[in-house]
Amino acid sequence: MAQAYVQKKLPVEVTAIPWYADAQGEAWKALGLKGTPVIIGICKGRMEWMIRALLKDPATLTPGIRTWVES
């Protein structure tokens, strides 16, 4: 269901990324999340990193995330 939403609503560049819905909040609780936004880098089923903060300039994320995604 989350993947179908993504394919309808987001740019084509991100539709190949797996997206998951957490309707029961299980992942939310397991990760100890308290608010949004949150960006989590997952590789082969393992959480590699997490950013839990509002950023003054979201462009500061681009180089780090791009490097991680492209590696």
N, C-alpha and C positions, 0 to 999 in steps of 0.2 A: 504494500500500500504506500509506503513512504517513497519507494522508487517511482511509482506511477505519478505521484504528486510532483516529485523532482523533475521528471520528464516533461510535465505540462508547464511548470512554473519557472524553472531555472534555465539559464543559458545552456545551449547544447554542449559547451565545453565541460560542464560538470555532470552531465547526465551519465557518463560512464563510471563515475565514482559510486560505490555501494552506499546507499543511504538506508537507515533503519529507523523505525518508529519505536518508541519506548512507552507504549500506552499505559502500562502498569507502573512505570517509574522505577523499574528494577535496576536499570543501569544508572539512573540518576542517584539512587540510594547507594549502590555499590561504589560509585566513584566519589561519593561524598560531596556532590554538587550542592551549592547553596543558592545559586542564581545564574543568570545568563548575561552576556554571551559567554560561551565556552568553545574553545577549539581544541580538539583532541587529535593527535596524530597516531594512527594505528597502522601497524605494518605486520602482515601475516598473523593477525589476530591478537597482537600484543600492543598495549598502549606504550608508545615511545615517548610522548610528551603531552603536556596539557598547558593551555594558557587560559587562566580564569581572571579576566580583568576587562574593564572598559579602557580602551586606548584613545588617547587624544588624537593620534594620527594613525589610522589603520594601515596606511601605506608602509609603516615600519615593519609590518608583518610579512610583506610580500617577499623580500629577499630570503628570509629564513625558511619560510614555508616552501617557496619555489625550490630552494636547494634540497630540502628534505624530500619533496615529491619527485624531483628529477633524478635523485640518486638511486 
